[in-house]
């Protein structure tokens, strides 16, 4: 670990710590309906939206009503986005004359963007019109992130309210998340990106002659506005196929840093929103500490492995050390402007936070370096995680942690003064078991079928890793890929689309059900036997539980490899 790596990792970590507290406190005020500096502008707009939609924000919902509203909103959004893609050839803002998108690809993309996954099996700049990019993809970047924020706030209310019946109003939370949090930050962020050179226009693509006298097409469009929300909302889908390695999406060192900060900003801030709403800021710091330490573990391993280089090259006597004339280490798949350290930070952060954007090719990482993003996916992306969903997942892990701690001392477990009983534990275990099932079953099908095997570009073990990564990324609503897999086929578009939907909504329901169960309970006063959940012992135990749960998923996937290979051989479908 050289000084450059230490400085970059430390600087990024300190910035996240510094911005997370004020952002978290601000979000707590927004959802509590307290006055903010944006109220004079946004309150009239909020009231107009409620009147237009017929929403009564003061009417609160039970967890079942809240979940129903979230599911119906997502269903309507998915149908609308699907139709927009199928009809884009007849719609305006299409200077390239791009035609309708295929049925399977439209389904996959609609499922991807309404679940905050942003998996892109297509090439964006040659597939999507400007209208589809803005009214379809960018719109869902906002509302899918807002729905995740609403989920987190509803779950927090379930833990902090005493003897209540409701978790809030989904439409109120969705509107406030969009107007007070996502839109204002993205407006400022977009202007900074434009200043730094990111395009924001409706111009047709430009045809130019290169120095070699070849013709090159330079894609343009409303790029900056989509990049801002793709990072802040942990969406990750790029305007260009190269994503954040593309100089139009990420032109300078400043944009690279700001986009990287945006990936963690809301997820880190929500831990302090949790502490603020719970009335004990140390509760939020405990979750932040657990997430932060897990991030540091991952980035240090990934950076060490990539800087170490390829051991097979070392055997051949190839010099991989960093000198004044070469970057050193494993530079395959890296953007030269950003180098190994920044690529390792980004790969770790984007898979911790369910973002999925990339500024380097994960498929070209070393085996141990590539293991870090894959393991992050298998942790359930609770390390800051997707906007809202990451905190909700970490709270489930906290419930499991206090249950284990209660078994150790022979007491009924408690969290934030609420007794954790059999109903909550059954729901927590359901949440934990759904995730590996959604990953492993379709991976086994893909690895033992002709349609699945046809997508493998790298025969052998790495081909299986690419399939496993694709389904893991989809289930975790991440969207990044080991991109050697040819996934733009009907088989993968349909199966990955269904996995995204299951990974999003089947895991939201148990979390809301836990919150709905706990909101009815009265508080239990602390006693000498109460396990404190705001100290270092809890943080260490929470990290251990997250790693154990993630390791079980990972090793189940590892064990699946020989099994499916044997089945494939029996069926005559060799790699």
C-alpha positions as CSV (number, residue, x, y, z in Angstrom):
1,X,0.0,0.0,0.0
2,X,1.7,3.2,-1.2
3,X,1.2,6.7,0.0
4,X,-0.9,7.6,-3.0
5,X,-3.4,4.9,-2.2
6,X,-3.5,5.9,1.5
7,X,-4.2,9.5,0.6
8,X,-6.9,8.8,-1.9
9,X,-8.8,6.3,0.3
10,X,-8.4,8.5,3.4
11,X,-9.6,11.6,1.6
12,X,-12.7,9.9,0.2
13,X,-13.5,8.4,3.6
14,X,-13.2,11.7,5.4
15,X,-15.4,13.5,2.9
16,X,-18.1,10.9,3.3
17,X,-18.0,11.3,7.1
18,X,-18.1,15.1,6.8
19,X,-21.1,15.3,4.5
20,X,-23.1,12.4,5.9
21,X,-24.1,14.1,9.2
22,X,-25.6,17.3,7.9
23,X,-27.3,15.4,5.0
24,X,-28.8,12.9,7.4
25,X,-30.1,15.5,9.8
26,X,-31.6,17.4,6.8
27,X,-33.4,14.3,5.6
28,X,-34.8,13.6,9.0
29,X,-36.3,17.2,9.0
30,X,-37.7,16.7,5.5
31,X,-39.6,13.5,6.4
32,X,-40.7,14.9,9.7
33,X,-42.3,17.8,7.9
34,X,-40.1,20.4,9.7
35,X,-39.3,23.7,8.0
36,X,-36.3,23.8,5.7
37,X,-34.7,26.6,3.6
38,X,-36.4,25.1,0.5
39,X,-39.9,25.3,1.8
40,X,-40.9,28.7,0.3
41,X,-40.3,27.3,-3.2
42,X,-41.2,23.6,-2.8
43,X,-44.3,23.7,-0.5
44,X,-46.5,25.3,-3.2
45,X,-45.3,22.7,-5.7
46,X,-45.9,19.9,-3.2
47,X,-49.5,21.1,-2.6
48,X,-50.2,21.3,-6.3
49,X,-49.0,17.7,-6.8
50,X,-51.3,16.5,-4.0
51,X,-54.3,18.3,-5.5
52,X,-53.5,17.0,-9.0
53,X,-53.1,13.4,-7.8
54,X,-55.9,13.4,-5.2
55,X,-53.5,12.6,-2.4
56,X,-54.3,13.3,1.2
57,X,-50.8,13.4,2.8
58,X,-52.1,13.4,6.4
59,X,-53.8,10.1,5.9
60,X,-51.3,7.5,7.1
61,X,-51.1,3.8,5.9
62,X,-50.5,0.5,7.6
63,X,-47.6,-1.6,6.3
64,X,-49.9,-3.5,3.9
65,X,-51.3,-0.3,2.5
66,X,-47.8,1.2,2.2
67,X,-46.5,-1.8,0.4
68,X,-49.5,-1.9,-1.9
69,X,-49.0,1.7,-2.9
70,X,-45.3,1.1,-3.6
71,X,-46.0,-2.0,-5.7
72,X,-48.8,-0.4,-7.7
73,X,-46.7,2.7,-8.4
74,X,-43.9,0.5,-9.6
75,X,-46.2,-1.5,-11.8
76,X,-47.6,1.5,-13.6
77,X,-44.1,2.9,-14.0
78,X,-42.9,-0.4,-15.5
79,X,-45.8,-0.6,-18.0
80,X,-45.3,3.0,-19.1
81,X,-41.5,2.6,-19.6
82,X,-42.1,-0.6,-21.6
83,X,-44.6,1.2,-23.9
84,X,-42.2,4.2,-24.3
85,X,-39.5,1.9,-25.6
86,X,-41.7,0.0,-27.9
87,X,-43.1,3.3,-29.4
88,X,-40.0,5.4,-29.5
89,X,-39.6,5.2,-33.3
90,X,-42.9,7.2,-33.6
91,X,-42.2,9.7,-30.8
92,X,-40.3,13.1,-30.9
93,X,-36.8,13.9,-29.6
94,X,-35.3,11.2,-31.7
95,X,-32.8,12.9,-34.1
96,X,-31.0,9.6,-34.8
97,X,-34.2,8.0,-36.0
98,X,-33.8,5.0,-33.6
99,X,-36.6,2.4,-34.0
100,X,-38.6,0.4,-31.5
101,X,-36.7,-1.7,-29.0
102,X,-37.4,-5.5,-29.0
103,X,-40.0,-7.0,-26.6
104,X,-37.4,-8.8,-24.4
105,X,-35.0,-5.9,-24.2
106,X,-37.9,-3.5,-23.4
107,X,-39.0,-5.8,-20.6
108,X,-35.5,-6.1,-19.2
109,X,-34.9,-2.4,-19.3
110,X,-38.3,-1.6,-17.7
111,X,-37.7,-4.1,-14.9
112,X,-34.2,-2.7,-14.5
113,X,-35.0,0.9,-14.1
114,X,-38.1,0.6,-11.9
115,X,-36.1,-1.6,-9.5
116,X,-33.2,0.9,-9.3
117,X,-30.9,-1.7,-10.9
118,X,-30.1,-0.1,-14.3
119,X,-28.6,-3.2,-15.8
120,X,-28.1,-2.3,-19.4
121,X,-27.8,-5.2,-21.9
122,X,-28.0,-2.8,-24.8
123,X,-25.7,0.0,-26.1
124,X,-27.4,3.2,-24.8
125,X,-26.2,5.7,-27.4
126,X,-27.3,3.5,-30.3
127,X,-30.5,2.2,-28.8
128,X,-32.4,4.9,-26.8
129,X,-33.8,8.2,-28.1
130,X,-33.4,11.4,-26.2
131,X,-37.1,11.2,-25.1
132,X,-36.6,7.6,-23.8
133,X,-33.5,8.6,-22.0
134,X,-35.2,11.6,-20.3
135,X,-38.8,10.7,-19.8
136,X,-38.2,7.0,-19.3
137,X,-34.8,6.3,-17.8
138,X,-33.9,9.5,-16.0
139,X,-37.4,9.8,-14.6
140,X,-37.2,6.3,-13.2
141,X,-33.8,7.1,-11.8
142,X,-35.6,9.7,-9.6
143,X,-38.7,7.9,-8.6
144,X,-37.0,4.5,-8.0
145,X,-34.5,6.2,-5.7
146,X,-37.4,8.1,-4.0
147,X,-39.3,4.9,-3.5
148,X,-36.2,3.4,-1.8
149,X,-35.9,6.5,0.5
150,X,-39.6,6.1,1.3
151,X,-39.0,2.5,2.3
152,X,-36.2,3.4,4.6
153,X,-38.2,6.1,6.4
154,X,-41.2,3.8,6.8
155,X,-39.0,1.1,8.3
156,X,-37.4,3.6,10.7
157,X,-40.9,4.8,11.8
158,X,-41.8,1.2,12.6
159,X,-38.8,0.9,15.0
160,X,-39.1,4.4,16.7
161,X,-42.9,4.8,17.1
162,X,-44.6,3.4,20.1
163,X,-47.9,1.5,20.1
164,X,-48.8,2.9,16.7
165,X,-50.6,1.4,13.7
166,X,-49.2,3.2,10.7
167,X,-45.8,3.7,9.0
168,X,-46.6,7.0,7.2
169,X,-47.9,7.8,3.8
170,X,-46.1,6.4,0.7
171,X,-47.2,9.3,-1.6
172,X,-46.1,11.9,1.0
173,X,-42.7,10.2,1.4
174,X,-42.2,9.7,-2.3
175,X,-43.0,13.4,-3.1
176,X,-40.8,14.8,-0.3
177,X,-37.9,12.5,-1.3
178,X,-38.1,13.7,-4.9
179,X,-38.7,17.4,-4.3
180,X,-36.6,18.2,-1.2
181,X,-33.7,15.8,-1.7
182,X,-33.1,14.4,-5.2
183,X,-34.1,17.3,-7.4
184,X,-32.2,20.1,-5.6
185,X,-28.9,18.2,-5.3
186,X,-29.1,17.0,-8.9
187,X,-29.7,20.5,-10.2
188,X,-26.5,21.8,-8.6
189,X,-24.6,18.6,-9.6
190,X,-25.8,18.8,-13.2
191,X,-24.5,22.4,-13.5
192,X,-21.1,21.4,-12.1
193,X,-20.9,18.5,-14.6
194,X,-21.8,20.9,-17.5
195,X,-19.1,23.3,-16.3
196,X,-16.6,20.4,-16.4
197,X,-17.5,19.4,-20.0
198,X,-20.3,16.9,-19.8
199,X,-22.8,17.4,-22.7
200,X,-26.3,18.6,-22.1
201,X,-28.1,19.3,-25.4
202,X,-30.6,17.9,-28.0
203,X,-28.2,18.0,-30.9
204,X,-27.9,15.2,-33.4
205,X,-24.8,13.1,-33.2
206,X,-21.7,14.6,-34.9
207,X,-19.8,12.9,-37.7
208,X,-16.1,13.7,-37.8
209,X,-13.0,12.6,-39.7
210,X,-10.2,11.1,-37.6
211,X,-6.5,11.6,-38.2
212,X,-6.5,8.2,-39.9
213,X,-9.3,9.6,-42.3
214,X,-11.9,7.3,-40.8
215,X,-15.4,8.5,-39.9
216,X,-16.3,8.7,-36.2
217,X,-19.7,9.3,-34.7
218,X,-19.6,11.4,-31.5
219,X,-22.7,10.9,-29.4
220,X,-24.3,13.8,-27.6
221,X,-27.5,14.5,-25.8
222,X,-28.9,15.3,-22.4
223,X,-26.1,13.6,-20.6
224,X,-25.2,15.7,-17.5
225,X,-28.7,15.6,-16.1
226,X,-28.8,11.8,-16.3
227,X,-25.3,11.3,-14.8
228,X,-26.2,13.4,-11.8
229,X,-29.2,11.3,-10.8
230,X,-27.6,8.0,-11.8
231,X,-24.9,8.5,-9.2
232,X,-26.9,10.2,-6.4
233,X,-29.8,7.8,-6.7
234,X,-27.5,4.7,-6.8
235,X,-28.9,3.9,-10.2
236,X,-25.7,3.5,-12.2
237,X,-27.1,3.3,-15.8
238,X,-24.9,5.3,-18.1
239,X,-25.8,7.5,-21.2
240,X,-22.9,5.8,-22.9
241,X,-21.9,2.1,-23.0
242,X,-18.6,2.8,-21.4
243,X,-20.4,4.3,-18.5
244,X,-18.2,6.4,-16.1
245,X,-15.1,5.5,-18.0
246,X,-16.4,7.6,-20.9
247,X,-14.8,11.1,-21.1
248,X,-18.3,12.6,-21.8
249,X,-19.7,11.1,-18.6
250,X,-16.7,11.6,-16.5
251,X,-14.3,14.1,-18.1
252,X,-12.0,15.3,-15.2
253,X,-10.6,14.3,-11.9
254,X,-13.1,16.6,-10.2
255,X,-16.1,14.9,-11.8
256,X,-14.7,11.6,-10.9
257,X,-14.4,12.5,-7.2
258,X,-17.9,14.1,-7.1
259,X,-19.5,11.2,-8.8
260,X,-17.8,8.8,-6.4
261,X,-19.0,10.9,-3.4
262,X,-22.5,10.9,-4.8
263,X,-22.6,7.1,-4.8
264,X,-22.3,7.0,-1.0
265,X,-23.9,10.3,-0.1
266,X,-27.5,9.4,0.6
267,X,-26.8,5.9,1.9
268,X,-24.3,7.2,4.4
269,X,-26.6,10.1,5.3
270,X,-29.5,7.8,6.1
271,X,-27.6,6.2,9.0
272,X,-27.7,9.6,10.7
273,X,-31.3,10.1,9.7
274,X,-32.0,6.8,11.5
275,X,-30.1,8.1,14.6
276,X,-31.9,11.4,14.5
277,X,-35.4,9.9,14.2
278,X,-34.5,7.3,17.0
279,X,-33.6,10.1,19.3
280,X,-30.1,8.6,19.8
281,X,-27.5,9.8,17.3
282,X,-25.1,7.0,18.5
283,X,-27.4,4.4,17.0
284,X,-26.8,6.0,13.6
285,X,-23.1,6.2,14.2
286,X,-23.0,2.5,15.1
287,X,-24.6,1.5,11.7
288,X,-22.3,4.0,9.9
289,X,-19.2,2.5,11.6
290,X,-20.1,-1.0,10.6
291,X,-20.7,0.0,7.0
292,X,-17.6,2.1,6.9
293,X,-15.4,-0.7,8.2
294,X,-16.8,-3.2,5.7
295,X,-16.1,-0.7,2.9
296,X,-12.5,-0.2,4.1
297,X,-11.9,-4.0,4.2
298,X,-13.1,-4.4,0.7
299,X,-11.2,-1.4,-0.8
300,X,-7.9,-2.3,0.8
301,X,-8.1,-5.9,-0.5
302,X,-9.1,-4.8,-4.0
303,X,-6.4,-2.2,-4.2
304,X,-3.7,-4.5,-2.8
305,X,-4.6,-7.2,-5.3
306,X,-4.7,-4.8,-8.3
307,X,-1.5,-3.0,-7.4
308,X,0.2,-6.3,-6.9
309,X,-0.4,-7.2,-10.5
310,X,-0.8,-10.4,-12.3
311,X,1.3,-13.2,-10.7
312,X,1.4,-15.1,-14.1
313,X,3.2,-12.1,-15.6
314,X,5.7,-12.0,-12.7
315,X,6.6,-15.6,-13.5
316,X,7.6,-14.5,-17.0
317,X,9.9,-11.8,-15.6
318,X,7.6,-8.9,-16.7
319,X,8.2,-5.9,-14.6
320,X,4.9,-4.7,-13.0
321,X,6.3,-2.2,-10.6
322,X,5.2,1.4,-10.6
323,X,7.9,3.7,-12.0
324,X,8.1,7.1,-13.7
325,X,7.4,5.5,-17.0
326,X,4.6,3.0,-16.2
327,X,1.7,2.8,-13.9
328,X,2.5,-0.7,-12.6
329,X,0.2,-3.3,-11.3
330,X,-2.8,-4.7,-13.2
331,X,-3.8,-1.9,-15.6
332,X,-5.9,-4.2,-17.8
333,X,-9.4,-2.8,-18.1
334,X,-8.5,0.4,-16.2
335,X,-9.0,3.9,-17.4
336,X,-5.5,5.4,-17.6
337,X,-6.7,8.8,-16.4
338,X,-7.9,7.3,-13.0
339,X,-5.4,4.5,-12.3
340,X,-5.6,1.5,-10.0
341,X,-6.4,3.2,-6.7
342,X,-9.4,5.2,-7.9
343,X,-10.6,2.1,-9.9
344,X,-10.4,0.0,-6.7
345,X,-12.3,2.6,-4.7
346,X,-15.0,2.9,-7.4
347,X,-15.4,-0.9,-7.9
348,X,-15.8,-1.3,-4.1
349,X,-18.1,1.6,-3.6
350,X,-20.4,0.9,-6.6
351,X,-21.0,-2.7,-5.4
352,X,-21.3,-1.7,-1.8
353,X,-24.0,0.9,-2.7
354,X,-26.1,-0.9,-5.3
355,X,-25.0,1.7,-7.8
356,X,-23.4,-0.4,-10.5
357,X,-21.7,2.4,-12.5
358,X,-18.1,1.6,-13.4
359,X,-15.0,3.5,-14.4
360,X,-13.0,0.3,-14.9
361,X,-13.9,-3.2,-16.3
362,X,-14.6,-5.5,-13.3
363,X,-14.1,-8.5,-15.6
364,X,-10.5,-7.6,-16.0
365,X,-9.7,-7.4,-12.3
366,X,-7.4,-10.0,-10.8
367,X,-9.1,-13.0,-9.2
368,X,-8.9,-11.5,-5.7
369,X,-9.7,-8.0,-6.9
370,X,-12.8,-9.2,-8.7
371,X,-13.8,-11.2,-5.7
372,X,-14.4,-8.0,-3.7
373,X,-17.2,-6.6,-5.9
374,X,-18.8,-10.1,-6.2
375,X,-18.7,-10.6,-2.4
376,X,-20.1,-7.2,-1.9
377,X,-23.1,-8.2,-4.0
378,X,-23.5,-11.3,-1.9
379,X,-23.5,-9.3,1.3
380,X,-26.9,-8.1,0.1
381,X,-25.4,-4.6,-0.5
382,X,-26.0,-3.4,3.0
383,X,-22.8,-1.5,3.1
384,X,-24.5,1.9,2.6
385,X,-26.4,0.1,-0.1
386,X,-29.0,1.3,-2.5
387,X,-30.7,4.6,-1.5
388,X,-33.0,3.5,1.3
389,X,-32.8,-0.3,0.6
390,X,-29.3,-0.5,2.0
391,X,-30.3,1.0,5.4
392,X,-33.4,-1.2,5.5
393,X,-31.2,-4.3,4.8
394,X,-28.7,-3.3,7.5
395,X,-31.5,-2.8,10.0
396,X,-32.6,-6.4,9.3
397,X,-29.0,-7.5,10.0
398,X,-29.1,-5.5,13.2
399,X,-32.3,-7.4,14.3
400,X,-30.5,-10.7,13.6
401,X,-27.5,-9.4,15.6
402,X,-29.5,-8.5,18.7
403,X,-31.2,-11.9,18.5
404,X,-27.9,-13.7,18.5
405,X,-26.7,-11.5,21.3
406,X,-29.9,-12.3,23.3
407,X,-29.3,-16.0,22.8
408,X,-25.8,-15.6,24.3
409,X,-27.1,-14.0,27.5
410,X,-30.4,-15.8,27.7
411,X,-32.6,-12.7,27.3
412,X,-35.4,-11.7,24.9
413,X,-33.6,-9.6,22.4
414,X,-34.4,-5.9,22.1
415,X,-33.6,-3.2,19.5
416,X,-34.4,0.5,20.1
417,X,-36.5,-0.5,23.0
418,X,-38.7,-3.0,21.0
419,X,-38.7,-6.7,21.8
420,X,-37.6,-8.9,18.9
421,X,-39.8,-11.9,19.0
422,X,-40.6,-15.0,16.8
423,X,-42.6,-13.1,14.2
424,X,-39.8,-10.6,13.5
425,X,-37.2,-13.3,13.4
426,X,-39.2,-15.4,10.9
427,X,-39.6,-12.4,8.7
428,X,-35.9,-11.6,9.0
429,X,-34.9,-15.1,8.0
430,X,-37.3,-15.0,5.1
431,X,-35.6,-11.8,4.0
432,X,-32.1,-13.4,4.3
433,X,-33.1,-16.7,2.5
434,X,-34.9,-15.0,-0.5
435,X,-31.7,-13.4,-1.7
436,X,-29.5,-16.5,-2.3
437,X,-32.5,-18.4,-3.8
438,X,-33.1,-15.6,-6.3
439,X,-29.4,-15.8,-7.3
440,X,-28.7,-19.5,-7.3
441,X,-31.7,-21.0,-8.9
442,X,-31.6,-19.0,-12.2
443,X,-27.8,-19.4,-12.2
444,X,-28.2,-23.1,-12.1
445,X,-30.7,-23.0,-14.9
446,X,-28.5,-20.8,-17.1
447,X,-25.4,-23.0,-16.4
448,X,-27.2,-26.2,-17.5
449,X,-29.2,-25.0,-20.5
450,X,-28.1,-24.4,-24.1
451,X,-29.6,-20.9,-24.1
452,X,-27.6,-19.9,-21.0
453,X,-24.4,-21.5,-22.1
454,X,-24.7,-19.8,-25.5
455,X,-23.9,-16.4,-23.8
456,X,-20.5,-17.5,-22.4
457,X,-17.6,-15.8,-24.2
458,X,-15.0,-17.1,-21.8
459,X,-15.3,-20.9,-21.5
460,X,-14.4,-22.5,-18.2
461,X,-14.6,-21.3,-14.6
462,X,-14.6,-17.6,-15.5
463,X,-17.6,-18.1,-17.8
464,X,-19.5,-19.5,-14.8
465,X,-18.3,-16.5,-12.7
466,X,-19.7,-14.2,-15.3
467,X,-23.1,-15.9,-15.1
468,X,-23.1,-15.9,-11.3
469,X,-22.1,-12.2,-11.3
470,X,-24.9,-11.3,-13.7
471,X,-27.6,-12.9,-11.5
472,X,-26.0,-11.7,-8.3
473,X,-25.9,-8.1,-9.7
474,X,-29.6,-8.4,-10.8
475,X,-30.8,-9.8,-7.5
476,X,-28.9,-7.1,-5.6
477,X,-30.3,-4.4,-7.9
478,X,-26.8,-3.3,-8.7
479,X,-26.4,-3.4,-12.5
480,X,-22.7,-3.8,-12.8
481,X,-21.3,-6.8,-14.7
482,X,-18.5,-9.2,-15.5
483,X,-19.1,-8.0,-19.1
484,X,-17.7,-11.1,-20.9
485,X,-21.2,-12.6,-20.8
486,X,-23.3,-12.0,-24.0
487,X,-26.5,-11.1,-22.1
488,X,-28.5,-9.3,-24.7
489,X,-30.5,-12.3,-25.7
490,X,-34.1,-13.2,-25.0
491,X,-33.1,-15.8,-22.5
492,X,-31.0,-13.5,-20.4
493,X,-33.2,-10.4,-20.9
494,X,-36.3,-12.3,-19.6
495,X,-34.6,-14.2,-16.7
496,X,-32.5,-11.3,-15.5
497,X,-35.5,-9.0,-15.7
498,X,-37.5,-11.4,-13.4
499,X,-34.6,-11.7,-11.0
500,X,-34.4,-7.9,-10.7
501,X,-38.1,-7.7,-9.8
502,X,-37.9,-10.5,-7.3
503,X,-34.7,-9.1,-5.7
504,X,-36.4,-5.7,-5.3
505,X,-39.9,-6.4,-4.2
506,X,-39.8,-9.8,-2.6
507,X,-37.2,-8.4,-0.2
508,X,-39.1,-5.1,0.5
509,X,-42.2,-6.9,1.7
510,X,-40.6,-8.7,4.7
511,X,-38.8,-5.6,5.8
512,X,-42.0,-3.6,5.8
513,X,-43.8,-6.4,7.6
514,X,-41.1,-6.3,10.3
515,X,-41.7,-2.6,10.7
516,X,-45.4,-3.1,10.7
517,X,-45.1,-5.7,13.4
518,X,-42.9,-3.5,15.6
519,X,-44.8,-0.3,15.3
520,X,-47.6,-1.8,17.4
521,X,-45.3,-2.6,20.3
522,X,-44.7,-0.4,23.3
523,X,-41.2,0.5,24.4
524,X,-39.3,-1.6,26.9
525,X,-37.2,0.3,29.4
526,X,-33.5,-0.4,29.4
527,X,-32.2,-2.7,32.2
528,X,-28.8,-4.1,33.3
529,X,-29.3,-7.0,30.9
530,X,-30.1,-4.9,27.8
531,X,-27.5,-5.3,25.1
532,X,-26.4,-1.8,24.0
533,X,-26.7,-1.3,20.3
534,X,-24.7,2.0,20.1
535,X,-21.3,0.8,21.1
536,X,-18.2,-0.9,19.7
537,X,-19.2,-4.5,20.7
538,X,-22.4,-4.2,18.7
539,X,-20.5,-2.8,15.7
540,X,-18.1,-5.8,15.8
541,X,-20.9,-8.3,16.2
542,X,-22.9,-6.7,13.4
543,X,-20.0,-6.8,11.0
544,X,-19.5,-10.5,11.9
545,X,-23.2,-11.3,11.2
546,X,-23.1,-9.4,7.8
547,X,-20.0,-11.3,6.8
548,X,-21.3,-14.7,7.9
549,X,-24.6,-14.2,6.0
550,X,-22.7,-13.0,2.9
551,X,-20.2,-15.8,3.1
552,X,-23.0,-18.4,3.2
553,X,-24.4,-17.0,0.0
554,X,-21.0,-16.8,-1.6
555,X,-19.9,-20.3,-0.6
556,X,-23.2,-21.7,-1.7
557,X,-22.5,-20.1,-5.1
558,X,-18.9,-21.5,-5.1
559,X,-20.3,-25.0,-4.3
560,X,-22.8,-24.7,-7.1
561,X,-20.1,-24.5,-9.7
562,X,-19.0,-28.2,-9.8
563,X,-22.6,-29.3,-9.4
564,X,-23.9,-27.4,-12.5
565,X,-20.8,-28.4,-14.5
566,X,-21.5,-32.0,-13.7
567,X,-25.1,-31.6,-14.7
568,X,-24.1,-29.9,-17.9
569,X,-21.7,-32.7,-18.8
570,X,-24.5,-35.2,-18.1
571,X,-26.7,-33.3,-20.5
572,X,-24.1,-33.1,-23.1
573,X,-23.7,-29.3,-22.9
574,X,-20.0,-28.9,-22.3
575,X,-18.5,-25.4,-21.9
